[in-house]
């Protein structure tokens, strides 16, 4: 188990005093999760206690099924979002450690004994305990036995459908970034280290940063996107190509994100850079020569600038 103090941005061994905890997986931290966070913050303020998110270090379904779940966000990204939204703590639990806890033990040993949780916040479809035997109603009843509170949050709807991580994954995998942003409440983004690439972009006067997707992390549909990049306190416009770079690479499974940051030429190797995807501009394609590639990328830059000028 890892506990992070979001206010001081450091790992700690225990929370300070009683807390209000929101419970869930929080993959992507979408608008439904935001409603949970807002509810918890309000409850914590009412009770005069701190608030935190309790979640798993790795998605439980990656332990329980043979088909791995492609995650929308890394723990680093989730931690950043939790901090931005005002929570005090995030607790990353090891699924293997607690997978055999009964619903009763989960409440008694984790929520009450470990964290002195005075109030919990969960979604309408929250399941917990061995084999998912506990649900939100059981949690409410069990907490009430100890004089503690449970707030069950109803679903959030966008575009006439329930906001969910599954829906966001569908939009991202199909390159529908504006729809994904509607459900996330912000543009879909990645935050990975900048690695050395072929340096072809620098040779043609259009330098790029290269980032690879970790295993079990979702990849946007191959293609070129209008994007923004966070560098320190500054935000730059850019264009990102997600794909295998077929002009210089024959391995179609070698997918990365290559981003030209407009009007920026600094040294970013080794740094974790956040890239936000706003709009898919075109399909990825193989070019016959480097000059054709160069001219197309210049057109992509113009398209991105036009898109953002309208935003």
Secondary structure, 3 states (H helix, E strand, C coil): CEEEECCCCEEECCCCCCEEEEECCCCCCCHHHHHHHHHHHHHHHHHCCEEEEEEECCCCHHHHCCCCCCECCCHHHHHHHHHHHCCCEEEEECHHHHCCCCHHHHHHHHHHHHCCEEEEEEECCCEECHHHCEEHHHHHHHHHHCCCEEEEECCCEECCEECCHHHHHHHHHCCCHHHHHHHHCCCEEEEEECECCCCHHHHCCCCCEEEECCCCECCCCCEEEEEEEEECCEEEEEEEEEECCCCCCCCCCCCEEEEEECCCCCCCCCCEEEEEEEEEEECCCCCCCHHHHHHHHHHHHHHHHHHHHHC
